[in-house]
Amino acid sequence: MKCAACATGEAVPGTTTITVERDGTTLLLKAVPAHICDDCGEDYLDAEVLAEVERIVETAVDSGVELLVRDFPVSR
Ligand SMILES: [Zn+2]
């Protein structure tokens, strides 16, 4: 798919690392499946991946952890 950020690159399947900060909790999620622009590096996450990220964030915030680093779970 064409990249919406730079309009010249192509977003190809891959993985990315994302950080989320909320309510004093910082999450570093590695190996998150995404489409990555081969030109500018913009990443695009699928709706189901975003929902899973949101679930992880909420769990971490609820447990009051300050910093969480983990590999993204592979859901099959
Ligand atoms: Zn791009």
PDB file of the backbone (N, CA, C, O) and the ligand in Angstrom, with CONECT records:
HET     ZN  A 101       1
ATOM      1  N   MET A   1       0.844  -1.198   0.000  1.00  0.00           N
ATOM      2  CA  MET A   1       0.000   0.000   0.000  1.00  0.00           C
ATOM      3  C   MET A   1       0.878   1.246   0.000  1.00  0.00           C
ATOM      4  O   MET A   1       1.987   1.241   0.534  1.00  0.00           O
ATOM      5  N   LYS A   2       0.370   2.300  -0.600  1.00  0.00           N
ATOM      6  CA  LYS A   2       1.134   3.551  -0.649  1.00  0.00           C
ATOM      7  C   LYS A   2       1.161   4.210   0.734  1.00  0.00           C
ATOM      8  O   LYS A   2       0.192   4.153   1.491  1.00  0.00           O
ATOM      9  N   CYS A   3       2.289   4.830   1.031  1.00  0.00           N
ATOM     10  CA  CYS A   3       2.426   5.532   2.299  1.00  0.00           C
ATOM     11  C   CYS A   3       1.623   6.835   2.270  1.00  0.00           C
ATOM     12  O   CYS A   3       1.707   7.604   1.313  1.00  0.00           O
ATOM     13  N   ALA A   4       0.842   7.072   3.332  1.00  0.00           N
ATOM     14  CA  ALA A   4       0.033   8.292   3.397  1.00  0.00           C
ATOM     15  C   ALA A   4       0.839   9.476   3.935  1.00  0.00           C
ATOM     16  O   ALA A   4       0.424  10.628   3.804  1.00  0.00           O
ATOM     17  N   ALA A   5       1.977   9.189   4.530  1.00  0.00           N
ATOM     18  CA  ALA A   5       2.765  10.260   5.148  1.00  0.00           C
ATOM     19  C   ALA A   5       3.649  10.972   4.126  1.00  0.00           C
ATOM     20  O   ALA A   5       3.716  12.201   4.118  1.00  0.00           O
ATOM     21  N   CYS A   6       4.326  10.214   3.267  1.00  0.00           N
ATOM     22  CA  CYS A   6       5.241  10.840   2.321  1.00  0.00           C
ATOM     23  C   CYS A   6       4.737  10.741   0.887  1.00  0.00           C
ATOM     24  O   CYS A   6       5.223  11.449   0.004  1.00  0.00           O
ATOM     25  N   ALA A   7       3.759   9.862   0.653  1.00  0.00           N
ATOM     26  CA  ALA A   7       3.102   9.725  -0.646  1.00  0.00           C
ATOM     27  C   ALA A   7       4.021   9.207  -1.749  1.00  0.00           C
ATOM     28  O   ALA A   7       3.608   9.129  -2.906  1.00  0.00           O
ATOM     29  N   THR A   8       5.263   8.853  -1.408  1.00  0.00           N
ATOM     30  CA  THR A   8       6.160   8.303  -2.415  1.00  0.00           C
ATOM     31  C   THR A   8       6.581   6.883  -2.073  1.00  0.00           C
ATOM     32  O   THR A   8       6.849   6.076  -2.963  1.00  0.00           O
ATOM     33  N   GLY A   9       6.641   6.576  -0.768  1.00  0.00           N
ATOM     34  CA  GLY A   9       7.104   5.266  -0.339  1.00  0.00           C
ATOM     35  C   GLY A   9       6.005   4.229  -0.402  1.00  0.00           C
ATOM     36  O   GLY A   9       4.831   4.536  -0.608  1.00  0.00           O
ATOM     37  N   GLU A  10       6.432   2.974  -0.216  1.00  0.00           N
ATOM     38  CA  GLU A  10       5.514   1.854  -0.196  1.00  0.00           C
ATOM     39  C   GLU A  10       5.575   1.227   1.191  1.00  0.00           C
ATOM     40  O   GLU A  10       6.658   0.932   1.696  1.00  0.00           O
ATOM     41  N   ALA A  11       4.410   1.023   1.808  1.00  0.00           N
ATOM     42  CA  ALA A  11       4.381   0.398   3.124  1.00  0.00           C
ATOM     43  C   ALA A  11       4.398  -1.117   2.957  1.00  0.00           C
ATOM     44  O   ALA A  11       3.488  -1.684   2.353  1.00  0.00           O
ATOM     45  N   VAL A  12       5.421  -1.771   3.483  1.00  0.00           N
ATOM     46  CA  VAL A  12       5.588  -3.208   3.323  1.00  0.00           C
ATOM     47  C   VAL A  12       5.486  -3.887   4.691  1.00  0.00           C
ATOM     48  O   VAL A  12       5.787  -3.271   5.713  1.00  0.00           O
ATOM     49  N   PRO A  13       5.057  -5.164   4.712  1.00  0.00           N
ATOM     50  CA  PRO A  13       4.908  -5.864   5.989  1.00  0.00           C
ATOM     51  C   PRO A  13       6.233  -6.002   6.722  1.00  0.00           C
ATOM     52  O   PRO A  13       7.274  -6.247   6.110  1.00  0.00           O
ATOM     53  N   GLY A  14       6.182  -5.842   8.030  1.00  0.00           N
ATOM     54  CA  GLY A  14       7.378  -5.977   8.852  1.00  0.00           C
ATOM     55  C   GLY A  14       6.982  -5.867  10.311  1.00  0.00           C
ATOM     56  O   GLY A  14       5.817  -6.036  10.669  1.00  0.00           O
ATOM     57  N   THR A  15       7.961  -5.584  11.140  1.00  0.00           N
ATOM     58  CA  THR A  15       7.667  -5.365  12.555  1.00  0.00           C
ATOM     59  C   THR A  15       8.298  -4.059  12.988  1.00  0.00           C
ATOM     60  O   THR A  15       9.254  -3.577  12.381  1.00  0.00           O
ATOM     61  N   THR A  16       7.748  -3.498  14.047  1.00  0.00           N
ATOM     62  CA  THR A  16       8.252  -2.234  14.546  1.00  0.00           C
ATOM     63  C   THR A  16       8.253  -2.253  16.069  1.00  0.00           C
ATOM     64  O   THR A  16       7.669  -3.143  16.688  1.00  0.00           O
ATOM     65  N   THR A  17       8.908  -1.271  16.662  1.00  0.00           N
ATOM     66  CA  THR A  17       8.897  -1.092  18.105  1.00  0.00           C
ATOM     67  C   THR A  17       8.118   0.177  18.410  1.00  0.00           C
ATOM     68  O   THR A  17       8.387   1.232  17.836  1.00  0.00           O
ATOM     69  N   ILE A  18       7.168   0.076  19.300  1.00  0.00           N
ATOM     70  CA  ILE A  18       6.398   1.266  19.645  1.00  0.00           C
ATOM     71  C   ILE A  18       6.483   1.535  21.138  1.00  0.00           C
ATOM     72  O   ILE A  18       6.590   0.613  21.947  1.00  0.00           O
ATOM     73  N   THR A  19       6.433   2.801  21.486  1.00  0.00           N
ATOM     74  CA  THR A  19       6.398   3.190  22.894  1.00  0.00           C
ATOM     75  C   THR A  19       5.086   3.909  23.168  1.00  0.00           C
ATOM     76  O   THR A  19       4.610   4.697  22.350  1.00  0.00           O
ATOM     77  N   VAL A  20       4.514   3.629  24.322  1.00  0.00           N
ATOM     78  CA  VAL A  20       3.264   4.260  24.740  1.00  0.00           C
ATOM     79  C   VAL A  20       3.468   4.770  26.164  1.00  0.00           C
ATOM     80  O   VAL A  20       3.932   4.032  27.033  1.00  0.00           O
ATOM     81  N   GLU A  21       3.124   6.020  26.396  1.00  0.00           N
ATOM     82  CA  GLU A  21       3.169   6.569  27.751  1.00  0.00           C
ATOM     83  C   GLU A  21       1.759   6.987  28.152  1.00  0.00           C
ATOM     84  O   GLU A  21       1.080   7.721  27.434  1.00  0.00           O
ATOM     85  N   ARG A  22       1.340   6.504  29.311  1.00  0.00           N
ATOM     86  CA  ARG A  22       0.016   6.870  29.799  1.00  0.00           C
ATOM     87  C   ARG A  22      -0.026   6.745  31.317  1.00  0.00           C
ATOM     88  O   ARG A  22       0.356   5.716  31.875  1.00  0.00           O
ATOM     89  N   ASP A  23      -0.492   7.794  31.976  1.00  0.00           N
ATOM     90  CA  ASP A  23      -0.701   7.786  33.435  1.00  0.00           C
ATOM     91  C   ASP A  23       0.540   7.297  34.185  1.00  0.00           C
ATOM     92  O   ASP A  23       0.429   6.527  35.139  1.00  0.00           O
ATOM     93  N   GLY A  24       1.712   7.745  33.753  1.00  0.00           N
ATOM     94  CA  GLY A  24       2.932   7.388  34.460  1.00  0.00           C
ATOM     95  C   GLY A  24       3.481   6.029  34.098  1.00  0.00           C
ATOM     96  O   GLY A  24       4.501   5.605  34.640  1.00  0.00           O
ATOM     97  N   THR A  25       2.822   5.346  33.194  1.00  0.00           N
ATOM     98  CA  THR A  25       3.293   4.048  32.741  1.00  0.00           C
ATOM     99  C   THR A  25       3.907   4.187  31.348  1.00  0.00           C
ATOM    100  O   THR A  25       3.313   4.791  30.455  1.00  0.00           O
ATOM    101  N   THR A  26       5.091   3.629  31.176  1.00  0.00           N
ATOM    102  CA  THR A  26       5.733   3.634  29.867  1.00  0.00           C
ATOM    103  C   THR A  26       5.856   2.201  29.377  1.00  0.00           C
ATOM    104  O   THR A  26       6.391   1.338  30.071  1.00  0.00           O
ATOM    105  N   LEU A  27       5.360   1.963  28.188  1.00  0.00           N
ATOM    106  CA  LEU A  27       5.449   0.638  27.589  1.00  0.00           C
ATOM    107  C   LEU A  27       6.328   0.682  26.361  1.00  0.00           C
ATOM    108  O   LEU A  27       6.233   1.593  25.538  1.00  0.00           O
ATOM    109  N   LEU A  28       7.163  -0.293  26.253  1.00  0.00           N
ATOM    110  CA  LEU A  28       7.976  -0.479  25.056  1.00  0.00           C
ATOM    111  C   LEU A  28       7.616  -1.850  24.494  1.00  0.00           C
ATOM    112  O   LEU A  28       7.944  -2.882  25.079  1.00  0.00           O
ATOM    113  N   LEU A  29       6.949  -1.841  23.371  1.00  0.00           N
ATOM    114  CA  LEU A  29       6.510  -3.089  22.752  1.00  0.00           C
ATOM    115  C   LEU A  29       7.352  -3.366  21.520  1.00  0.00           C
ATOM    116  O   LEU A  29       7.434  -2.551  20.601  1.00  0.00           O
ATOM    117  N   LYS A  30       7.972  -4.532  21.524  1.00  0.00           N
ATOM    118  CA  LYS A  30       8.864  -4.906  20.427  1.00  0.00           C
ATOM    119  C   LYS A  30       8.201  -5.932  19.520  1.00  0.00           C
ATOM    120  O   LYS A  30       7.279  -6.637  19.928  1.00  0.00           O
ATOM    121  N   ALA A  31       8.672  -6.002  18.315  1.00  0.00           N
ATOM    122  CA  ALA A  31       8.196  -6.997  17.340  1.00  0.00           C
ATOM    123  C   ALA A  31       6.703  -6.866  17.091  1.00  0.00           C
ATOM    124  O   ALA A  31       5.996  -7.865  16.957  1.00  0.00           O
ATOM    125  N   VAL A  32       6.233  -5.637  17.030  1.00  0.00           N
ATOM    126  CA  VAL A  32       4.819  -5.403  16.728  1.00  0.00           C
ATOM    127  C   VAL A  32       4.621  -5.485  15.220  1.00  0.00           C
ATOM    128  O   VAL A  32       5.273  -4.759  14.470  1.00  0.00           O
ATOM    129  N   PRO A  33       3.724  -6.365  14.766  1.00  0.00           N
ATOM    130  CA  PRO A  33       3.496  -6.466  13.324  1.00  0.00           C
ATOM    131  C   PRO A  33       2.904  -5.175  12.774  1.00  0.00           C
ATOM    132  O   PRO A  33       1.973  -4.613  13.351  1.00  0.00           O
ATOM    133  N   ALA A  34       3.446  -4.713  11.660  1.00  0.00           N
ATOM    134  CA  ALA A  34       2.994  -3.458  11.081  1.00  0.00           C
ATOM    135  C   ALA A  34       3.396  -3.413   9.618  1.00  0.00           C
ATOM    136  O   ALA A  34       4.167  -4.246   9.143  1.00  0.00           O
ATOM    137  N   HIS A  35       2.864  -2.435   8.918  1.00  0.00           N
ATOM    138  CA  HIS A  35       3.358  -2.126   7.584  1.00  0.00           C
ATOM    139  C   HIS A  35       4.266  -0.908   7.718  1.00  0.00           C
ATOM    140  O   HIS A  35       3.865   0.116   8.271  1.00  0.00           O
ATOM    141  N   ILE A  36       5.481  -1.024   7.215  1.00  0.00           N
ATOM    142  CA  ILE A  36       6.482   0.029   7.380  1.00  0.00           C
ATOM    143  C   ILE A  36       6.768   0.659   6.024  1.00  0.00           C
ATOM    144  O   ILE A  36       6.959  -0.050   5.037  1.00  0.00           O
ATOM    145  N   CYS A  37       6.797   1.976   5.972  1.00  0.00           N
ATOM    146  CA  CYS A  37       7.138   2.664   4.729  1.00  0.00           C
ATOM    147  C   CYS A  37       8.622   2.466   4.427  1.00  0.00           C
ATOM    148  O   CYS A  37       9.481   2.680   5.283  1.00  0.00           O
ATOM    149  N   ASP A  38       8.902   2.052   3.193  1.00  0.00           N
ATOM    150  CA  ASP A  38      10.304   1.794   2.832  1.00  0.00           C
ATOM    151  C   ASP A  38      11.049   3.094   2.519  1.00  0.00           C
ATOM    152  O   ASP A  38      12.249   3.067   2.247  1.00  0.00           O
ATOM    153  N   ASP A  39      10.357   4.212   2.554  1.00  0.00           N
ATOM    154  CA  ASP A  39      10.990   5.489   2.282  1.00  0.00           C
ATOM    155  C   ASP A  39      11.170   6.317   3.553  1.00  0.00           C
ATOM    156  O   ASP A  39      12.297   6.657   3.913  1.00  0.00           O
ATOM    157  N   CYS A  40      10.066   6.644   4.235  1.00  0.00           N
ATOM    158  CA  CYS A  40      10.153   7.532   5.400  1.00  0.00           C
ATOM    159  C   CYS A  40      10.102   6.798   6.732  1.00  0.00           C
ATOM    160  O   CYS A  40      10.384   7.394   7.772  1.00  0.00           O
ATOM    161  N   GLY A  41       9.744   5.496   6.721  1.00  0.00           N
ATOM    162  CA  GLY A  41       9.748   4.732   7.958  1.00  0.00           C
ATOM    163  C   GLY A  41       8.468   4.836   8.767  1.00  0.00           C
ATOM    164  O   GLY A  41       8.384   4.295   9.869  1.00  0.00           O
ATOM    165  N   GLU A  42       7.483   5.520   8.236  1.00  0.00           N
ATOM    166  CA  GLU A  42       6.191   5.598   8.920  1.00  0.00           C
ATOM    167  C   GLU A  42       5.618   4.201   9.090  1.00  0.00           C
ATOM    168  O   GLU A  42       5.683   3.388   8.169  1.00  0.00           O
ATOM    169  N   ASP A  43       5.051   3.912  10.274  1.00  0.00           N
ATOM    170  CA  ASP A  43       4.488   2.579  10.461  1.00  0.00           C
ATOM    171  C   ASP A  43       2.967   2.640  10.571  1.00  0.00           C
ATOM    172  O   ASP A  43       2.393   3.590  11.102  1.00  0.00           O
ATOM    173  N   TYR A  44       2.349   1.604  10.057  1.00  0.00           N
ATOM    174  CA  TYR A  44       0.892   1.496  10.048  1.00  0.00           C
ATOM    175  C   TYR A  44       0.492   0.197  10.723  1.00  0.00           C
ATOM    176  O   TYR A  44       0.927  -0.885  10.326  1.00  0.00           O
ATOM    177  N   LEU A  45      -0.353   0.317  11.765  1.00  0.00           N
ATOM    178  CA  LEU A  45      -0.782  -0.863  12.506  1.00  0.00           C
ATOM    179  C   LEU A  45      -2.212  -1.230  12.123  1.00  0.00           C
ATOM    180  O   LEU A  45      -3.061  -0.365  11.907  1.00  0.00           O
ATOM    181  N   ASP A  46      -2.453  -2.536  12.044  1.00  0.00           N
ATOM    182  CA  ASP A  46      -3.809  -3.008  11.778  1.00  0.00           C
ATOM    183  C   ASP A  46      -4.697  -2.734  12.995  1.00  0.00           C
ATOM    184  O   ASP A  46      -4.206  -2.601  14.116  1.00  0.00           O
ATOM    185  N   ALA A  47      -5.983  -2.653  12.762  1.00  0.00           N
ATOM    186  CA  ALA A  47      -6.938  -2.373  13.838  1.00  0.00           C
ATOM    187  C   ALA A  47      -6.845  -3.420  14.940  1.00  0.00           C
ATOM    188  O   ALA A  47      -6.925  -3.091  16.123  1.00  0.00           O
ATOM    189  N   GLU A  48      -6.674  -4.686  14.550  1.00  0.00           N
ATOM    190  CA  GLU A  48      -6.627  -5.729  15.578  1.00  0.00           C
ATOM    191  C   GLU A  48      -5.335  -5.650  16.389  1.00  0.00           C
ATOM    192  O   GLU A  48      -5.316  -5.994  17.570  1.00  0.00           O
ATOM    193  N   VAL A  49      -4.261  -5.199  15.752  1.00  0.00           N
ATOM    194  CA  VAL A  49      -3.006  -5.006  16.482  1.00  0.00           C
ATOM    195  C   VAL A  49      -3.147  -3.832  17.450  1.00  0.00           C
ATOM    196  O   VAL A  49      -2.699  -3.908  18.594  1.00  0.00           O
ATOM    197  N   LEU A  50      -3.772  -2.748  16.987  1.00  0.00           N
ATOM    198  CA  LEU A  50      -4.003  -1.596  17.848  1.00  0.00           C
ATOM    199  C   LEU A  50      -4.860  -1.976  19.054  1.00  0.00           C
ATOM    200  O   LEU A  50      -4.620  -1.510  20.168  1.00  0.00           O
ATOM    201  N   ALA A  51      -5.859  -2.824  18.822  1.00  0.00           N
ATOM    202  CA  ALA A  51      -6.718  -3.258  19.922  1.00  0.00           C
ATOM    203  C   ALA A  51      -5.914  -4.057  20.944  1.00  0.00           C
ATOM    204  O   ALA A  51      -6.114  -3.909  22.149  1.00  0.00           O
ATOM    205  N   GLU A  52      -4.999  -4.908  20.458  1.00  0.00           N
ATOM    206  CA  GLU A  52      -4.160  -5.706  21.355  1.00  0.00           C
ATOM    207  C   GLU A  52      -3.198  -4.794  22.128  1.00  0.00           C
ATOM    208  O   GLU A  52      -2.979  -4.991  23.323  1.00  0.00           O
ATOM    209  N   VAL A  53      -2.628  -3.800  21.442  1.00  0.00           N
ATOM    210  CA  VAL A  53      -1.750  -2.832  22.110  1.00  0.00           C
ATOM    211  C   VAL A  53      -2.513  -2.121  23.221  1.00  0.00           C
ATOM    212  O   VAL A  53      -2.006  -1.941  24.329  1.00  0.00           O
ATOM    213  N   GLU A  54      -3.749  -1.719  22.899  1.00  0.00           N
ATOM    214  CA  GLU A  54      -4.576  -1.018  23.882  1.00  0.00           C
ATOM    215  C   GLU A  54      -4.836  -1.904  25.105  1.00  0.00           C
ATOM    216  O   GLU A  54      -4.826  -1.435  26.244  1.00  0.00           O
ATOM    217  N   ARG A  55      -5.069  -3.194  24.842  1.00  0.00           N
ATOM    218  CA  ARG A  55      -5.327  -4.124  25.944  1.00  0.00           C
ATOM    219  C   ARG A  55      -4.102  -4.247  26.852  1.00  0.00           C
ATOM    220  O   ARG A  55      -4.226  -4.274  28.076  1.00  0.00           O
ATOM    221  N   ILE A  56      -2.920  -4.319  26.239  1.00  0.00           N
ATOM    222  CA  ILE A  56      -1.673  -4.423  27.001  1.00  0.00           C
ATOM    223  C   ILE A  56      -1.446  -3.151  27.809  1.00  0.00           C
ATOM    224  O   ILE A  56      -1.035  -3.207  28.968  1.00  0.00           O
ATOM    225  N   VAL A  57      -1.717  -1.994  27.183  1.00  0.00           N
ATOM    226  CA  VAL A  57      -1.537  -0.710  27.871  1.00  0.00           C
ATOM    227  C   VAL A  57      -2.440  -0.639  29.097  1.00  0.00           C
ATOM    228  O   VAL A  57      -1.996  -0.259  30.181  1.00  0.00           O
ATOM    229  N   GLU A  58      -3.700  -1.004  28.926  1.00  0.00           N
ATOM    230  CA  GLU A  58      -4.643  -0.919  30.031  1.00  0.00           C
ATOM    231  C   GLU A  58      -4.252  -1.847  31.174  1.00  0.00           C
ATOM    232  O   GLU A  58      -4.359  -1.483  32.345  1.00  0.00           O
ATOM    233  N   THR A  59      -3.798  -3.047  30.823  1.00  0.00           N
ATOM    234  CA  THR A  59      -3.363  -3.992  31.846  1.00  0.00           C
ATOM    235  C   THR A  59      -2.182  -3.444  32.627  1.00  0.00           C
ATOM    236  O   THR A  59      -2.117  -3.572  33.849  1.00  0.00           O
ATOM    237  N   ALA A  60      -1.235  -2.823  31.897  1.00  0.00           N
ATOM    238  CA  ALA A  60      -0.036  -2.288  32.539  1.00  0.00           C
ATOM    239  C   ALA A  60      -0.385  -1.107  33.432  1.00  0.00           C
ATOM    240  O   ALA A  60       0.128  -0.999  34.546  1.00  0.00           O
ATOM    241  N   VAL A  61      -1.262  -0.212  32.949  1.00  0.00           N
ATOM    242  CA  VAL A  61      -1.665   0.950  33.743  1.00  0.00           C
ATOM    243  C   VAL A  61      -2.402   0.495  35.001  1.00  0.00           C
ATOM    244  O   VAL A  61      -2.177   1.028  36.087  1.00  0.00           O
ATOM    245  N   ASP A  62      -3.279  -0.490  34.848  1.00  0.00           N
ATOM    246  CA  ASP A  62      -4.041  -1.002  35.993  1.00  0.00           C
ATOM    247  C   ASP A  62      -3.125  -1.597  37.048  1.00  0.00           C
ATOM    248  O   ASP A  62      -3.396  -1.474  38.243  1.00  0.00           O
ATOM    249  N   SER A  63      -2.050  -2.235  36.626  1.00  0.00           N
ATOM    250  CA  SER A  63      -1.146  -2.870  37.582  1.00  0.00           C
ATOM    251  C   SER A  63      -0.132  -1.878  38.133  1.00  0.00           C
ATOM    252  O   SER A  63       0.637  -2.221  39.031  1.00  0.00           O
ATOM    253  N   GLY A  64      -0.119  -0.641  37.606  1.00  0.00           N
ATOM    254  CA  GLY A  64       0.727   0.410  38.165  1.00  0.00           C
ATOM    255  C   GLY A  64       2.202   0.269  37.851  1.00  0.00           C
ATOM    256  O   GLY A  64       3.040   0.871  38.522  1.00  0.00           O
ATOM    257  N   VAL A  65       2.533  -0.528  36.829  1.00  0.00           N
ATOM    258  CA  VAL A  65       3.930  -0.706  36.479  1.00  0.00           C
ATOM    259  C   VAL A  65       4.453   0.574  35.819  1.00  0.00           C
ATOM    260  O   VAL A  65       3.744   1.213  35.042  1.00  0.00           O
ATOM    261  N   GLU A  66       5.710   0.944  36.138  1.00  0.00           N
ATOM    262  CA  GLU A  66       6.257   2.185  35.590  1.00  0.00           C
ATOM    263  C   GLU A  66       6.834   1.978  34.200  1.00  0.00           C
ATOM    264  O   GLU A  66       6.661   2.817  33.316  1.00  0.00           O
ATOM    265  N   LEU A  67       7.516   0.863  34.014  1.00  0.00           N
ATOM    266  CA  LEU A  67       8.153   0.581  32.727  1.00  0.00           C
ATOM    267  C   LEU A  67       7.977  -0.885  32.397  1.00  0.00           C
ATOM    268  O   LEU A  67       8.307  -1.764  33.193  1.00  0.00           O
ATOM    269  N   LEU A  68       7.458  -1.130  31.227  1.00  0.00           N
ATOM    270  CA  LEU A  68       7.256  -2.504  30.789  1.00  0.00           C
ATOM    271  C   LEU A  68       7.842  -2.659  29.400  1.00  0.00           C
ATOM    272  O   LEU A  68       7.496  -1.913  28.484  1.00  0.00           O
ATOM    273  N   VAL A  69       8.723  -3.624  29.244  1.00  0.00           N
ATOM    274  CA  VAL A  69       9.310  -3.917  27.942  1.00  0.00           C
ATOM    275  C   VAL A  69       8.966  -5.356  27.613  1.00  0.00           C
ATOM    276  O   VAL A  69       9.263  -6.261  28.392  1.00  0.00           O
ATOM    277  N   ARG A  70       8.350  -5.573  26.481  1.00  0.00           N
ATOM    278  CA  ARG A  70       8.002  -6.948  26.136  1.00  0.00           C
ATOM    279  C   ARG A  70       7.867  -7.088  24.625  1.00  0.00           C
ATOM    280  O   ARG A  70       7.655  -6.119  23.895  1.00  0.00           O
ATOM    281  N   ASP A  71       7.999  -8.321  24.198  1.00  0.00           N
ATOM    282  CA  ASP A  71       7.734  -8.625  22.802  1.00  0.00           C
ATOM    283  C   ASP A  71       6.232  -8.705  22.614  1.00  0.00           C
ATOM    284  O   ASP A  71       5.499  -9.190  23.476  1.00  0.00           O
ATOM    285  N   PHE A  72       5.800  -8.222  21.478  1.00  0.00           N
ATOM    286  CA  PHE A  72       4.365  -8.267  21.193  1.00  0.00           C
ATOM    287  C   PHE A  72       3.934  -9.729  21.094  1.00  0.00           C
ATOM    288  O   PHE A  72       4.581 -10.523  20.412  1.00  0.00           O
ATOM    289  N   PRO A  73       2.841 -10.084  21.775  1.00  0.00           N
ATOM    290  CA  PRO A  73       2.388 -11.478  21.697  1.00  0.00           C
ATOM    291  C   PRO A  73       1.904 -11.826  20.306  1.00  0.00           C
ATOM    292  O   PRO A  73       1.220 -11.037  19.653  1.00  0.00           O
ATOM    293  N   VAL A  74       2.258 -12.986  19.872  1.00  0.00           N
ATOM    294  CA  VAL A  74       1.806 -13.476  18.577  1.00  0.00           C
ATOM    295  C   VAL A  74       0.487 -14.210  18.801  1.00  0.00           C
ATOM    296  O   VAL A  74       0.453 -15.255  19.449  1.00  0.00           O
ATOM    297  N   SER A  75      -0.581 -13.665  18.270  1.00  0.00           N
ATOM    298  CA  SER A  75      -1.900 -14.267  18.469  1.00  0.00           C
ATOM    299  C   SER A  75      -2.300 -15.029  17.215  1.00  0.00           C
ATOM    300  O   SER A  75      -2.385 -14.469  16.122  1.00  0.00           O
ATOM    301  N   ARG A  76      -2.538 -16.294  17.399  1.00  0.00           N
ATOM    302  CA  ARG A  76      -2.972 -17.145  16.288  1.00  0.00           C
ATOM    303  C   ARG A  76      -4.252 -17.867  16.684  1.00  0.00           C
ATOM    304  O   ARG A  76      -4.794 -18.639  15.894  1.00  0.00           O
TER     305      ARG A  76
HETATM  306 ZN    ZN A 101       6.437   7.166   3.736  1.00  0.00          ZN2+
END
